[in-house]
């Protein structure tokens, strides 16, 4: 079956279980290419996101760097938060979620 343009789809139901880094890679693709995960793929991300904590810090950092460089990084980080990948990858950031931020225009 074909995948509509702009949709992220897991290639296999066990893809994220087999390698949880694929969740972060998918999120990075969302940031770079403006993709949105289909509902089934998003559900698989949620189910396997806690396993991201098992990955090496280097692999996680490299993939998060790719996410941050994407034009749609903000949307991708919200996706990472919503599926539980952000909390598993960088638990220290969890305390920042929902905290009001104030921007300064002063240099």
MMTF fields as JSON, N, C-alpha, C and O atoms, coordinates in Angstrom:
{
  "mmtfVersion": "1.0.0",
  "mmtfProducer": "UNKNOWN",
  "numBonds": 427,
  "numAtoms": 428,
  "numGroups": 107,
  "numChains": 1,
  "numModels": 1,
  "chainsPerModel": [1],
  "groupsPerChain": [107],
  "chainIdList": ["A"],
  "bondAtomList": [4, 2, 8, 6, 12, 10, 16, 14, 20, 18, 24, 22, 28, 26, 32, 30, 36, 34, 40, 38, 44, 42, 48, 46, 52, 50, 56, 54, 60, 58, 64, 62, 68, 66, 72, 70, 76, 74, 80, 78, 84, 82, 88, 86, 92, 90, 96, 94, 100, 98, 104, 102, 108, 106, 112, 110, 116, 114, 120, 118, 124, 122, 128, 126, 132, 130, 136, 134, 140, 138, 144, 142, 148, 146, 152, 150, 156, 154, 160, 158, 164, 162, 168, 166, 172, 170, 176, 174, 180, 178, 184, 182, 188, 186, 192, 190, 196, 194, 200, 198, 204, 202, 208, 206, 212, 210, 216, 214, 220, 218, 224, 222, 228, 226, 232, 230, 236, 234, 240, 238, 244, 242, 248, 246, 252, 250, 256, 254, 260, 258, 264, 262, 268, 266, 272, 270, 276, 274, 280, 278, 284, 282, 288, 286, 292, 290, 296, 294, 300, 298, 304, 302, 308, 306, 312, 310, 316, 314, 320, 318, 324, 322, 328, 326, 332, 330, 336, 334, 340, 338, 344, 342, 348, 346, 352, 350, 356, 354, 360, 358, 364, 362, 368, 366, 372, 370, 376, 374, 380, 378, 384, 382, 388, 386, 392, 390, 396, 394, 400, 398, 404, 402, 408, 406, 412, 410, 416, 414, 420, 418, 424, 422],
  "bondOrderList": [1, 1, 1, 1, 1, 1, 1, 1, 1, 1, 1, 1, 1, 1, 1, 1, 1, 1, 1, 1, 1, 1, 1, 1, 1, 1, 1, 1, 1, 1, 1, 1, 1, 1, 1, 1, 1, 1, 1, 1, 1, 1, 1, 1, 1, 1, 1, 1, 1, 1, 1, 1, 1, 1, 1, 1, 1, 1, 1, 1, 1, 1, 1, 1, 1, 1, 1, 1, 1, 1, 1, 1, 1, 1, 1, 1, 1, 1, 1, 1, 1, 1, 1, 1, 1, 1, 1, 1, 1, 1, 1, 1, 1, 1, 1, 1, 1, 1, 1, 1, 1, 1, 1, 1, 1, 1],
  "groupList": [{"groupName": "UNK", "atomNameList": ["N", "CA", "C", "O"], "elementList": ["N", "C", "C", "O"], "formalChargeList": [0, 0, 0, 0], "bondAtomList": [1, 0, 2, 1, 3, 2], "bondOrderList": [1, 1, 2], "singleLetterCode": "X", "chemCompType": "L-PEPTIDE LINKING"}],
  "groupTypeList": [0, 0, 0, 0, 0, 0, 0, 0, 0, 0, 0, 0, 0, 0, 0, 0, 0, 0, 0, 0, 0, 0, 0, 0, 0, 0, 0, 0, 0, 0, 0, 0, 0, 0, 0, 0, 0, 0, 0, 0, 0, 0, 0, 0, 0, 0, 0, 0, 0, 0, 0, 0, 0, 0, 0, 0, 0, 0, 0, 0, 0, 0, 0, 0, 0, 0, 0, 0, 0, 0, 0, 0, 0, 0, 0, 0, 0, 0, 0, 0, 0, 0, 0, 0, 0, 0, 0, 0, 0, 0, 0, 0, 0, 0, 0, 0, 0, 0, 0, 0, 0, 0, 0, 0, 0, 0, 0],
  "groupIdList": [1, 2, 3, 4, 5, 6, 7, 8, 9, 10, 11, 12, 13, 14, 15, 16, 17, 18, 19, 20, 21, 22, 23, 24, 25, 26, 27, 28, 29, 30, 31, 32, 33, 34, 35, 36, 37, 38, 39, 40, 41, 42, 43, 44, 45, 46, 47, 48, 49, 50, 51, 52, 53, 54, 55, 56, 57, 58, 59, 60, 61, 62, 63, 64, 65, 66, 67, 68, 69, 70, 71, 72, 73, 74, 75, 76, 77, 78, 79, 80, 81, 82, 83, 84, 85, 86, 87, 88, 89, 90, 91, 92, 93, 94, 95, 96, 97, 98, 99, 100, 101, 102, 103, 104, 105, 106, 107],
  "secStructList": [7, 7, 7, 7, 6, 6, 3, 3, 7, 7, 1, 1, 6, 6, 2, 2, 2, 2, 7, 6, 2, 2, 2, 2, 2, 2, 2, 2, 2, 2, 2, 2, 2, 7, 7, 3, 3, 7, 2, 2, 2, 2, 2, 2, 2, 2, 2, 2, 4, 4, 4, 4, 4, 4, 1, 7, 2, 2, 2, 2, 2, 2, 2, 2, 2, 2, 2, 2, 6, 1, 6, 6, 2, 2, 2, 2, 2, 2, 2, 2, 2, 2, 2, 6, 2, 2, 2, 2, 2, 7, 4, 4, 4, 4, 4, 4, 6, 6, 7, 7, 7, 7, 7, 7, 7, 7, 7],
  "xCoordList": [0.838, 0.0, 0.882, 1.94, 0.456, 1.243, 1.11, 0.134, 2.092, 2.093, 1.839, 2.564, 0.816, 0.592, 1.786, 2.499, 1.993, 3.091, 2.926, 1.817, 4.041, 4.021, 3.677, 3.496, 3.581, 3.201, 4.381, 5.045, 4.633, 5.653, 4.979, 4.008, 5.494, 4.918, 6.027, 7.035, 5.838, 6.782, 6.732, 5.657, 7.892, 7.946, 7.473, 7.11, 7.48, 7.082, 6.588, 7.106, 5.596, 5.062, 6.094, 5.904, 7.181, 8.195, 9.413, 10.417, 9.338, 10.504, 11.037, 12.25, 10.176, 10.622, 11.046, 11.922, 10.425, 10.845, 12.231, 13.071, 12.465, 13.759, 14.881, 16.003, 14.581, 15.579, 14.88, 14.375, 14.84, 14.125, 14.718, 14.056, 15.965, 16.524, 15.71, 15.713, 15.019, 14.178, 13.081, 12.637, 12.644, 11.653, 12.246, 11.625, 13.448, 14.104, 14.462, 14.388, 14.844, 15.126, 13.862, 13.905, 12.742, 11.469, 11.096, 10.594, 11.342, 11.07, 11.982, 11.547, 13.231, 14.149, 13.664, 13.764, 13.141, 12.571, 11.381, 11.186, 10.583, 9.459, 9.972, 9.387, 11.067, 11.653, 12.225, 12.047, 12.907, 13.571, 12.612, 12.728, 11.661, 10.838, 9.371, 8.563, 9.02, 7.637, 6.659, 5.477, 7.131, 6.259, 5.415, 5.756, 4.315, 3.434, 3.207, 2.845, 3.416, 3.233, 1.758, 0.879, 1.52, 0.154, -0.222, 0.666, -1.514, -1.936, -1.327, -0.946, -1.226, -0.66, 0.823, 1.295, 1.539, 2.959, 3.129, 4.008, 2.295, 2.354, 2.098, 2.776, 1.135, 0.842, 2.043, 2.347, 2.716, 3.916, 5.032, 5.773, 5.148, 6.147, 5.875, 6.791, 4.623, 4.243, 4.576, 5.127, 4.242, 4.45, 5.926, 6.275, 6.788, 8.208, 9.099, 10.293, 8.578, 9.4, 10.205, 11.352, 9.668, 10.491, 11.815, 12.772, 11.885, 13.115, 14.231, 15.39, 13.89, 14.926, 15.95, 17.124, 15.513, 16.415, 17.536, 18.547, 17.377, 18.392, 19.522, 20.565, 19.324, 20.298, 21.463, 21.347, 22.576, 23.733, 23.447, 22.724, 24.024, 23.841, 24.328, 23.743, 25.378, 25.924, 24.932, 24.739, 24.303, 23.336, 22.128, 21.617, 21.675, 20.531, 20.885, 20.111, 22.05, 22.455, 22.565, 22.093, 23.185, 23.339, 21.984, 21.822, 21.025, 19.709, 18.936, 18.231, 19.059, 18.418, 19.021, 18.306, 20.325, 20.955, 20.31, 20.047, 20.053, 19.408, 18.01, 17.578, 17.303, 15.963, 16.029, 15.248, 16.952, 17.051, 17.443, 17.154, 18.091, 18.493, 17.368, 17.501, 16.276, 15.182, 14.355, 14.246, 13.775, 12.908, 11.677, 11.138, 11.231, 10.05, 10.438, 9.745, 11.559, 12.074, 11.072, 10.913, 10.395, 9.456, 8.328, 7.978, 7.757, 6.692, 7.224, 6.541, 8.438, 9.022, 9.291, 9.102, 9.729, 9.951, 8.636, 8.586, 7.564, 6.246, 5.832, 5.289, 6.084, 5.789, 6.603, 6.068, 7.895, 8.751, 8.217, 8.226, 7.754, 7.161, 5.894, 5.707, 5.036, 3.724, 3.788, 2.934, 4.784, 4.884, 5.751, 5.878, 6.348, 7.174, 8.637, 9.424, 9.019, 10.417, 11.322, 12.456, 10.857, 11.685, 12.007, 13.15, 11.008, 11.234, 12.193, 13.002, 12.108, 12.998, 14.412, 15.388, 14.52, 15.831, 16.583, 17.785, 15.87, 16.492, 15.565, 14.818, 15.601, 14.662, 14.741, 13.761, 15.894, 16.051, 15.132, 14.74, 14.789, 13.921, 12.479, 11.718, 12.091, 10.699, 10.226, 9.071, 11.098, 10.73, 10.452, 9.818, 10.914, 10.718, 9.41, 8.963, 8.795, 7.573, 6.455, 6.182, 5.82, 4.702, 5.086, 4.217, 6.392, 6.844, 6.803, 7.374, 6.131, 6.077, 7.487, 8.334, 7.704, 8.995, 8.826, 7.807, 9.808, 9.781, 10.956, 12.102, 10.677, 11.729, 12.159, 11.344, 13.407, 13.941, 14.405, 15.053, 14.084, 14.536, 15.805, 16.321, 16.308, 17.54, 18.742, 18.755, 19.745, 20.951, 21.925, 22.997],
  "yCoordList": [-1.177, 0.0, 1.239, 1.257, 2.251, 3.464, 4.372, 4.302, 5.215, 6.188, 7.566, 7.989, 8.267, 9.616, 10.518, 10.327, 11.498, 12.44, 13.137, 13.493, 13.322, 14.026, 13.166, 13.688, 11.852, 10.951, 10.07, 9.494, 9.974, 9.076, 7.767, 7.757, 6.676, 5.361, 4.39, 4.299, 3.665, 2.61, 1.52, 1.161, 1.0, -0.02, -1.379, -2.243, -1.561, -2.856, -2.61, -1.724, -3.376, -3.151, -3.289, -2.727, -4.025, -4.192, -3.294, -3.435, -2.387, -1.56, -0.786, -0.755, -0.162, 0.637, -0.24, 0.138, -1.407, -2.339, -2.887, -3.038, -3.183, -3.717, -2.701, -3.068, -1.419, -0.361, 0.934, 1.639, 1.265, 2.46, 3.769, 4.805, 3.732, 4.94, 5.353, 6.524, 4.406, 4.718, 5.723, 6.48, 5.739, 6.73, 8.121, 9.012, 8.306, 9.616, 9.964, 11.128, 8.974, 9.231, 9.671, 10.56, 9.045, 9.449, 10.872, 11.631, 11.229, 12.59, 13.572, 14.663, 13.195, 14.054, 14.234, 15.328, 13.172, 13.291, 14.233, 14.98, 14.206, 15.143, 16.575, 17.462, 16.801, 18.141, 18.6, 19.753, 17.706, 18.074, 18.136, 19.014, 17.201, 17.045, 17.398, 17.244, 17.871, 18.263, 17.104, 17.289, 15.917, 14.748, 14.741, 15.377, 14.01, 13.794, 12.288, 11.659, 11.695, 10.241, 9.859, 10.525, 8.772, 8.252, 7.757, 7.487, 7.633, 7.231, 5.921, 5.819, 4.915, 3.635, 3.784, 3.202, 4.557, 4.783, 5.563, 5.253, 6.571, 7.359, 6.459, 6.593, 5.552, 4.63, 3.72, 3.437, 3.269, 2.447, 3.257, 2.732, 4.54, 5.415, 5.529, 5.409, 5.758, 5.884, 4.6, 4.646, 3.469, 2.185, 1.897, 1.329, 2.277, 1.91, 3.056, 2.838, 4.258, 5.41, 5.188, 5.631, 4.531, 4.332, 3.619, 3.797, 2.825, 2.093, 3.007, 2.595, 4.254, 5.2, 5.395, 5.645, 5.282, 5.444, 4.406, 4.601, 3.319, 2.267, 2.61, 1.955, 3.625, 3.967, 4.759, 5.38, 4.73, 5.513, 7.001, 7.406, 7.792, 9.246, 9.805, 10.753, 9.235, 9.725, 9.544, 10.453, 8.373, 8.116, 9.031, 9.551, 9.225, 10.11, 11.538, 12.199, 12.023, 13.395, 13.65, 14.676, 12.726, 12.897, 13.044, 13.872, 12.247, 12.288, 13.537, 14.133, 13.933, 15.174, 16.379, 17.33, 16.35, 17.43, 17.557, 18.668, 16.43, 16.453, 17.049, 17.778, 16.737, 17.289, 18.801, 19.521, 19.279, 20.712, 21.508, 22.702, 20.878, 21.565, 21.654, 22.369, 20.943, 20.937, 22.208, 22.853, 22.568, 23.748, 23.62, 24.625, 22.392, 22.15, 21.576, 20.712, 22.066, 21.533, 21.7, 20.793, 22.839, 23.071, 22.041, 21.484, 21.786, 20.782, 19.391, 18.6, 19.097, 17.786, 17.6, 16.505, 18.658, 18.548, 18.366, 17.657, 19.006, 18.769, 17.319, 16.692, 16.782, 15.368, 14.492, 13.558, 14.792, 14.013, 14.055, 13.046, 15.223, 15.361, 14.525, 13.789, 14.639, 13.992, 12.469, 11.798, 11.915, 10.45, 9.873, 8.655, 10.741, 10.271, 10.12, 9.717, 10.435, 10.276, 11.298, 10.973, 12.512, 13.556, 13.228, 13.371, 12.792, 12.438, 11.259, 11.214, 10.311, 9.151, 9.516, 9.0, 10.406, 10.774, 11.735, 11.585, 12.717, 13.752, 14.02, 14.999, 13.169, 13.307, 14.664, 15.111, 15.317, 16.624, 17.677, 18.627, 17.521, 18.484, 18.378, 19.336, 17.246, 17.03, 18.1, 18.522, 18.537, 19.564, 20.919, 21.781, 21.11, 22.38, 22.42, 23.5, 21.288, 21.233, 21.932, 21.626, 22.867, 23.591, 24.803, 25.494, 25.069, 26.236, 27.449, 27.417, 28.517, 29.719, 30.252, 30.305, 30.638, 31.182, 32.648, 33.046, 33.436, 34.847, 35.129, 34.843, 35.685, 36.048, 37.473, 38.327, 37.724, 39.08, 39.549, 38.799, 40.764, 41.331, 42.142, 42.724, 42.182, 42.918, 42.057, 40.847, 42.708, 41.974, 41.878, 41.293],
  "zCoordList": [0.0, 0.0, 0.0, 0.631, -0.692, -0.838, 0.364, 1.111, 0.538, 1.627, 1.019, 0.119, 1.504, 0.993, 1.283, 2.268, 0.417, 0.617, 1.966, 2.365, 2.656, 3.928, 5.127, 6.227, 4.938, 6.028, 6.406, 5.544, 7.701, 8.223, 8.605, 9.361, 8.085, 8.379, 8.736, 8.035, 9.827, 10.209, 9.148, 8.667, 8.786, 7.74, 8.22, 7.422, 9.551, 10.117, 11.541, 12.221, 12.008, 13.358, 14.479, 15.557, 14.244, 15.284, 15.058, 15.755, 14.107, 13.757, 14.95, 15.158, 15.737, 16.874, 18.047, 18.825, 18.172, 19.218, 18.89, 19.777, 17.613, 17.189, 17.367, 17.716, 17.129, 17.267, 17.647, 16.773, 18.947, 19.38, 18.848, 18.89, 18.345, 17.738, 16.511, 16.13, 15.899, 14.74, 15.097, 14.234, 16.346, 16.772, 16.63, 16.05, 17.159, 17.075, 15.635, 15.241, 14.857, 13.433, 12.704, 11.854, 13.04, 12.441, 12.815, 11.985, 14.066, 14.528, 13.797, 13.429, 13.586, 12.831, 11.393, 10.838, 10.792, 9.434, 9.426, 8.466, 10.486, 10.595, 10.624, 10.003, 11.345, 11.436, 10.098, 9.705, 9.406, 8.146, 6.969, 6.114, 6.924, 5.731, 5.937, 5.021, 7.131, 7.389, 7.41, 7.122, 7.745, 7.777, 9.05, 10.047, 8.991, 10.137, 10.234, 9.24, 11.422, 11.522, 11.414, 11.96, 10.694, 10.632, 12.031, 12.839, 12.332, 13.685, 14.171, 15.337, 13.301, 13.727, 14.087, 15.064, 13.298, 13.567, 14.86, 15.664, 15.064, 16.3, 17.518, 18.537, 17.42, 18.521, 18.806, 19.965, 17.761, 17.944, 18.612, 19.444, 18.244, 18.869, 20.366, 21.179, 20.723, 22.133, 22.89, 23.99, 22.302, 22.974, 23.227, 24.261, 22.304, 22.413, 22.876, 23.081, 23.049, 23.445, 24.73, 24.789, 25.757, 26.968, 26.699, 27.453, 25.649, 25.327, 24.838, 24.779, 24.485, 24.058, 25.171, 24.9, 26.415, 27.56, 27.565, 28.239, 26.833, 26.76, 25.79, 25.8, 24.957, 23.922, 24.494, 25.551, 23.79, 24.228, 24.047, 23.137, 24.923, 24.864, 23.533, 23.011, 22.986, 21.723, 20.581, 19.774, 20.512, 19.436, 19.577, 18.585, 20.805, 21.045, 20.655, 19.962, 21.093, 20.807, 19.314, 18.825, 18.584, 17.142, 16.456, 15.559, 16.875, 16.244, 16.673, 15.86, 17.926, 18.365, 17.653, 17.334, 17.402, 16.633, 15.258, 14.797, 14.602, 13.29, 13.383, 12.49, 14.467, 14.677, 14.814, 14.191, 15.624, 15.885, 14.649, 14.573, 13.685, 12.465, 11.43, 10.437, 11.651, 10.684, 10.725, 11.768, 9.595, 9.509, 10.398, 10.86, 10.639, 11.468, 12.83, 13.367, 13.387, 14.662, 15.796, 16.613, 15.861, 16.97, 16.948, 17.988, 15.765, 15.653, 15.987, 16.638, 15.543, 15.81, 17.305, 17.834, 17.987, 19.429, 20.178, 21.183, 19.691, 20.302, 20.092, 21.002, 18.906, 18.65, 19.6, 20.197, 19.742, 20.644, 22.07, 22.775, 22.487, 23.822, 23.927, 24.896, 22.941, 22.999, 22.947, 23.527, 22.262, 22.19, 23.308, 23.427, 24.127, 25.24, 24.911, 25.767, 23.688, 23.283, 23.945, 24.299, 24.12, 24.716, 26.176, 26.608, 26.927, 28.333, 28.459, 29.386, 27.54, 27.589, 27.15, 27.694, 26.168, 25.629, 26.541, 26.759, 27.07, 27.897, 29.08, 29.066, 30.1, 31.216, 31.917, 32.513, 31.851, 32.489, 31.867, 32.544, 30.599, 29.912, 30.382, 30.245, 30.929, 31.322, 32.304, 32.25, 33.187, 34.163, 33.506, 34.115, 32.289, 31.577, 30.799, 30.415, 30.562, 29.768, 30.524, 31.685, 29.851, 30.434, 31.26, 31.791, 31.374, 32.132, 31.205, 30.115, 31.633, 30.773, 30.507, 31.399, 29.266, 28.862, 28.509, 27.944, 28.838, 28.492, 27.581, 27.928, 26.425, 25.495, 25.739, 26.09, 25.557, 25.692, 24.331, 23.601, 23.988, 22.719, 22.905, 21.951, 24.13, 24.406, 24.042, 24.267, 23.477, 23.083, 24.219, 24.066]
}
